[in-house]
Amino acid sequence: MRVVVDLSRCEGYAQCAFLAPEAFRMHGEEALMYDPGPDDTQRGPVLRAAAACPVQAILVDRLEERDAPVEASAP
């Protein structure tokens, strides 16, 4: 599982930290710390946390086209 938090959108509501404390935690009053690669046992809590984010700053398993592996072409 891959998790990315858009920290420019995150407003520190901490809903994610309550719903998936093994993947997200607040450091101080404003800094969100998160595990970018939680194991699949955390999938349910992480998906609930992403859905509960009021600003939708949490992306789960999204791979941008620029991040996709490049396939080698046949000679």
C-alpha positions, 0 to 999 in steps of 0.5 A: 500500500502506498500513502501520500499526504498533500501537506499543502492541503492538510489543515491538521484536523487529525481525523486520520490520526484517530482512525489509523494511529499506526499509520498517522500521528500528530507531532505537536499541534500542527505537524502530521507524520505518516507512514508512506508504506503501511502494510496491508493489515492497515488497509481498512483503517487507512482507507477510513482515515482517507475518507474522513479527511475533511480536505481530502489530503490523503491519497492511497494507492494512487500512482501518477503516470510519471511514477509508473515504471517505463517498459523497455521496448523490443529492439 
